[in-house]
Every structure is written in structure tokens, then in C-alpha cells.
Amino acid sequence: MEPRVSDELYSQCLQRVRAHFTQHSESVSVVRTTNAAHWLFDRVKHNIDRVPVNVPCHPITGIPNSYIDEIIHYVTAEGSRVVALKIGQAETWNKMLDLVMRRVYTSLRRYNTAQSDLENLAGELIQHCACLIWEAIDRYHYDSSLDAWVSRLVTYEVACTCRSSQFRHDSTSLSLESPLPGETDRLTLIEMLSDDRAERELGVVDTWLILEAGWNTLSMDQQEVVRRRLLGEGIASIANAMGRSPNAIYKLQQRASASLQLFAGQ
């Protein structure tokens, strides 16, 4: 994206954020407004291939105000749910799994899955889709409801499974949840497998909890560096955007990390 277009897009996002807060009679600080505009700017750029056509657009950015307003609407409506999923909140995940289960069964029935295979296959797909949601939640586009996004993901995964020429569901296969034959202690297969993924997920959850709880202990510059690093931006790019040297950005990152570690140890 050209620098001029990029600057215009940020200005457009800032304008829509201000309009949203004004419409809802919210008195918001300049820092919160600019942080929201920066987040929105990054999200719109990420969604560039999803921007609708044949609607009135900004003459320079090519992005409709209506599309930016749509993202603002869904981040307001769904943001807390997304954060709850990221940190592994049990109640939110239980509700999400209920939705996944309904969508899996509805989709499987479209393929006339035999009743004898339905339960085992549904269980496998529910687990598979739940893992995909966990892995993909950061890629939620915020231009539709979270339920619609999840429903499309589940429908696609079920279709891929049922249409695959290699797919053969063998009802005699050992289920991960079933006791192993001949095992007197009734261990299941899943209990015997190492759970490296669970360890990684717990680490991610801890990171999110620490970051959210300790965010206000960071300076504005540290928050900016952390936010950009979490979005995958490199040190050199951040230095250029903030008008600092790469070494200064690296030091800000180090101090932010040390501050969060100190906060976590309290």
C-alpha cells in the first residue's frame, strides 16, 4: 500500500472510530481513540481482499466507510468473546463447543452418514474443529458474526472430510476415548499420549493473561512496540514507523518484557 494511501486509510479509520464513540455518547481518551484507530487500520489492511465491491468507496483508499463501520460493530459485539476464547475461559468455550457440535451434526446429515458411524465421526470432527478454532481465532475477520465465521469453518471441514476420495471411516478403529483392550486399569489411548499441544496452549493462555493484566504498567511507547510485535511487524519496520532507531525499539521491547515478567512475579 502506497504511503499516501496508507496515511489516508489511517485518517479514515480514525474518523470512523471518533464517529462511533460520538454516536454512542462515549467520552474516550485520545490514547484509547488512537489505539483503536491503529488496530482498525491493521485489520482493514489484513482484510483488503474481503472489501465489498460496487458500494461507495473513499476516493483515495478505495475502502467504504460502511465496511469499516461493520468491523467496528463486530469488534464491539464480539471482542470480549474472542478474548475469552483466547484465554481459555471455560464457559465461553463450552458455549462454542455446543455451536460446533450442532453444526457438525447438521453438516454430517447432509452427506447421509450411516448412523453407526455418525457418533464416532462427529466426535472426531468436533475435536478437530475446536482445535482449528483455537489456532485460527487470531484470523477472525471481524466483518461478520463470530458464530457465522465458526459455522463456515465447521461446514468446510466436514465437507472436506466427507468428500475426500481417501476418506474411509472404519467403525472398528480404536477411539481415543475408548479403553484399550486388555488394560485392567482402563486407561484410554488419549491418556497414554503425550500432550505437548496442551502444554503449548497453557503457555499461550498464560501469556495472554499476563499481557492483559499488566498492559497498563507499560509506557505508551512500550505498548506500541508490543502491539506491533504481536501483529508480526519487524524491528526495522517499527523503528521507521515510530521514528526511532532499531536499537531503541529493541530496548523498549526488552523493558516491556522485563516489566511484564516483574508484574507476573508479584
C-alpha positions as CSV (number, residue, x, y, z in Angstrom):
1,M,0.0,0.0,0.0
2,E,1.4,3.4,-1.0
3,P,2.4,5.8,1.8
4,R,-0.2,8.3,0.8
5,V,-3.0,5.7,0.7
6,S,-1.8,4.3,4.0
7,D,-2.0,7.7,5.6
8,E,-5.4,8.3,4.2
9,L,-6.6,4.9,5.4
10,Y,-5.5,5.6,8.9
11,S,-7.2,9.0,8.9
12,Q,-10.4,7.3,7.6
13,C,-10.2,4.7,10.4
14,L,-9.6,7.4,13.0
15,Q,-12.6,9.4,11.7
16,R,-14.9,6.3,11.8
17,V,-13.7,5.5,15.4
18,R,-14.5,9.0,16.5
19,A,-17.9,8.9,14.8
20,H,-18.7,5.6,16.6
21,F,-17.8,6.9,20.0
22,T,-19.8,10.1,19.3
23,Q,-22.8,8.2,18.2
24,H,-22.7,6.1,21.4
25,S,-22.1,9.2,23.5
26,E,-18.9,7.7,24.9
27,S,-16.2,10.0,26.3
28,V,-13.0,8.4,25.3
29,S,-9.4,9.4,25.8
30,V,-7.1,10.3,22.9
31,V,-4.9,7.4,23.7
32,R,-7.8,4.9,23.5
33,T,-9.1,6.5,20.3
34,T,-5.7,6.4,18.5
35,N,-5.1,2.8,19.7
36,A,-8.5,1.8,18.4
37,A,-7.7,3.5,15.1
38,H,-4.3,1.8,14.8
39,W,-5.9,-1.6,15.4
40,L,-8.7,-0.9,12.9
41,F,-6.2,0.3,10.3
42,D,-4.2,-3.0,10.6
43,R,-7.4,-5.1,10.5
44,V,-8.7,-3.3,7.3
45,K,-5.3,-3.8,5.6
46,H,-5.4,-7.5,6.6
47,N,-9.0,-7.8,5.2
48,I,-8.2,-6.0,1.9
49,D,-9.3,-8.9,-0.2
50,R,-12.6,-9.1,1.6
51,V,-13.7,-5.5,1.0
52,P,-17.0,-5.4,-0.8
53,V,-17.3,-4.0,-4.4
54,N,-20.0,-1.9,-6.1
55,V,-20.5,0.2,-3.0
56,P,-19.5,3.8,-2.4
57,C,-15.8,4.0,-1.5
58,H,-13.3,6.5,-0.3
59,P,-11.8,8.2,-3.4
60,I,-8.2,7.6,-2.3
61,T,-8.3,4.4,-0.1
62,G,-11.0,2.6,-2.1
63,I,-12.4,1.3,1.3
64,P,-16.1,2.0,2.0
65,N,-16.9,3.7,5.3
66,S,-19.7,1.1,5.7
67,Y,-17.1,-1.7,5.7
68,I,-15.0,0.0,8.4
69,D,-18.2,0.6,10.4
70,E,-19.0,-3.1,10.1
71,I,-15.7,-4.1,11.6
72,I,-16.2,-1.6,14.4
73,H,-19.6,-3.1,15.1
74,Y,-18.4,-6.7,15.3
75,V,-15.3,-5.9,17.3
76,T,-17.6,-4.2,19.8
77,A,-20.1,-7.1,19.8
78,E,-17.6,-10.0,19.6
79,G,-14.3,-8.6,21.1
80,S,-15.0,-9.9,24.6
81,R,-15.9,-13.4,23.4
82,V,-12.7,-13.5,21.3
83,V,-10.6,-12.6,24.2
84,A,-12.4,-15.1,26.4
85,L,-11.7,-17.9,23.8
86,K,-8.0,-16.8,23.6
87,I,-7.5,-17.1,27.4
88,G,-9.4,-20.4,27.6
89,Q,-12.4,-19.3,29.6
90,A,-14.4,-22.4,30.2
91,E,-17.9,-21.0,30.0
92,T,-17.2,-19.4,26.6
93,W,-15.6,-22.5,25.2
94,N,-18.5,-24.7,26.4
95,K,-20.9,-22.5,24.5
96,M,-18.7,-22.5,21.5
97,L,-18.4,-26.3,21.6
98,D,-22.2,-26.5,21.7
99,L,-22.4,-24.5,18.5
100,V,-19.6,-26.6,16.9
101,M,-21.5,-29.8,17.8
102,R,-24.8,-28.6,16.3
103,R,-23.0,-27.5,13.0
104,V,-21.1,-30.8,12.8
105,Y,-24.2,-33.0,13.1
106,T,-26.2,-30.8,10.7
107,S,-23.4,-30.9,8.1
108,L,-22.9,-34.7,8.5
109,R,-26.5,-35.5,7.9
110,R,-26.3,-33.7,4.6
111,Y,-23.9,-36.5,3.5
112,N,-26.2,-39.3,4.7
113,T,-23.6,-40.6,7.1
114,A,-24.6,-44.0,8.4
115,Q,-26.0,-43.9,11.9
116,S,-23.4,-46.5,13.1
117,D,-20.6,-44.1,12.1
118,L,-22.2,-40.8,12.9
119,E,-21.3,-40.6,16.6
120,N,-17.7,-41.6,16.3
121,L,-17.1,-39.4,13.2
122,A,-18.9,-36.4,14.8
123,G,-16.8,-36.7,17.9
124,E,-13.6,-36.7,15.9
125,L,-14.8,-33.7,13.8
126,I,-15.9,-31.7,16.9
127,Q,-12.4,-32.1,18.4
128,H,-10.7,-31.3,15.1
129,C,-12.8,-28.1,14.6
130,A,-12.3,-27.0,18.2
131,C,-8.5,-27.2,17.6
132,L,-8.8,-25.3,14.4
133,I,-10.8,-22.5,16.0
134,W,-8.2,-22.2,18.8
135,E,-5.4,-22.0,16.1
136,A,-7.3,-19.6,13.8
137,I,-9.0,-17.2,16.2
138,D,-6.5,-14.5,15.5
139,R,-7.5,-14.7,11.9
140,Y,-11.2,-13.9,12.6
141,H,-12.0,-11.1,10.2
142,Y,-14.5,-9.1,12.4
143,D,-16.6,-8.4,9.3
144,S,-19.3,-11.0,10.2
145,S,-20.5,-12.5,13.5
146,L,-18.2,-14.9,15.3
147,D,-20.9,-17.7,15.0
148,A,-21.1,-17.2,11.2
149,W,-17.3,-17.4,11.0
150,V,-17.2,-20.6,13.1
151,S,-20.1,-22.1,11.1
152,R,-18.3,-21.6,7.8
153,L,-15.2,-23.2,9.2
154,V,-17.0,-26.2,10.5
155,T,-19.1,-26.7,7.3
156,Y,-15.9,-26.5,5.2
157,E,-14.0,-29.1,7.4
158,V,-16.9,-31.5,7.4
159,A,-17.3,-31.2,3.6
160,C,-13.5,-31.7,3.1
161,T,-13.7,-34.9,5.2
162,C,-16.8,-36.4,3.6
163,R,-15.8,-35.5,0.0
164,S,-12.2,-36.8,0.3
165,S,-11.5,-39.7,-2.0
166,Q,-9.2,-41.1,0.6
167,F,-11.8,-40.9,3.3
168,R,-12.8,-44.2,4.8
169,H,-14.4,-44.2,8.2
170,D,-13.7,-47.5,9.9
171,S,-16.0,-48.1,12.8
172,T,-13.7,-50.8,14.2
173,S,-10.8,-48.2,14.7
174,L,-9.9,-47.5,18.3
175,S,-11.4,-44.4,19.6
176,L,-9.1,-42.1,21.6
177,E,-11.8,-42.0,24.3
178,S,-12.3,-45.8,24.5
179,P,-10.5,-48.1,27.0
180,L,-7.6,-50.1,25.5
181,P,-8.4,-53.8,25.0
182,G,-6.9,-55.9,27.8
183,E,-6.0,-52.9,30.0
184,T,-7.1,-53.6,33.6
185,D,-6.6,-50.0,34.7
186,R,-9.0,-48.9,32.0
187,L,-6.6,-46.3,30.5
188,T,-7.8,-44.7,27.3
189,L,-5.5,-44.2,24.3
190,I,-5.6,-40.4,24.7
191,E,-4.5,-40.7,28.3
192,M,-1.3,-42.5,27.2
193,L,-0.4,-39.9,24.5
194,S,2.0,-37.1,25.4
195,D,0.1,-33.8,25.3
196,D,2.7,-31.3,24.0
197,R,0.0,-29.2,22.4
198,A,-1.8,-28.8,25.8
199,E,1.5,-27.5,27.3
200,R,1.9,-25.0,24.4
201,E,-1.7,-23.9,24.8
202,L,-1.3,-23.3,28.5
203,G,1.8,-21.2,27.7
204,V,-0.3,-19.1,25.3
205,V,-3.0,-18.7,27.8
206,D,-0.5,-17.5,30.5
207,T,1.0,-15.1,28.0
208,W,-2.4,-13.5,27.2
209,L,-3.4,-13.3,30.9
210,I,-0.1,-11.6,31.8
211,L,-0.3,-9.2,28.9
212,E,-3.9,-8.2,29.6
213,A,-3.4,-7.8,33.3
214,G,-0.1,-5.9,33.0
215,W,-0.8,-3.8,30.0
216,N,-1.3,-0.6,32.0
217,T,2.2,-1.0,33.6
218,L,3.8,-0.3,30.2
219,S,4.5,3.1,28.8
220,M,2.7,4.2,25.7
221,D,5.9,3.6,23.6
222,Q,6.3,0.1,25.1
223,Q,2.6,-0.6,24.4
224,E,3.0,0.5,20.8
225,V,6.1,-1.8,20.3
226,V,4.4,-4.8,21.9
227,R,1.2,-4.3,19.9
228,R,3.2,-4.1,16.6
229,R,5.3,-7.1,17.5
230,L,2.2,-9.2,18.3
231,L,1.0,-8.3,14.8
232,G,4.2,-9.7,13.3
233,E,5.9,-6.5,12.5
234,G,9.7,-6.5,12.4
235,I,12.0,-4.3,14.5
236,A,13.2,-2.2,11.5
237,S,9.6,-1.5,10.3
238,I,8.6,-0.4,13.8
239,A,11.6,1.8,14.1
240,N,10.7,3.5,10.8
241,A,7.1,4.0,11.8
242,M,7.9,5.4,15.3
243,G,10.9,7.5,14.1
244,R,13.3,5.7,16.4
245,S,16.5,3.7,15.9
246,P,16.2,-0.1,15.8
247,N,18.3,-0.3,18.9
248,A,15.8,2.0,20.7
249,I,12.9,-0.3,19.7
250,Y,14.8,-3.3,20.8
251,K,15.4,-1.7,24.2
252,L,11.7,-0.7,24.5
253,Q,10.8,-4.3,23.8
254,Q,13.3,-5.6,26.4
255,R,11.9,-3.2,29.1
256,A,8.4,-4.1,28.3
257,S,9.2,-7.8,28.6
258,A,11.0,-7.2,31.9
259,S,8.1,-5.1,33.2
260,L,5.6,-7.9,32.4
261,Q,7.8,-10.5,33.9
262,L,8.1,-8.4,37.1
263,F,4.3,-7.9,37.1
264,A,3.7,-11.7,36.7
265,G,6.0,-12.5,39.7
266,Q,4.2,-10.2,42.1
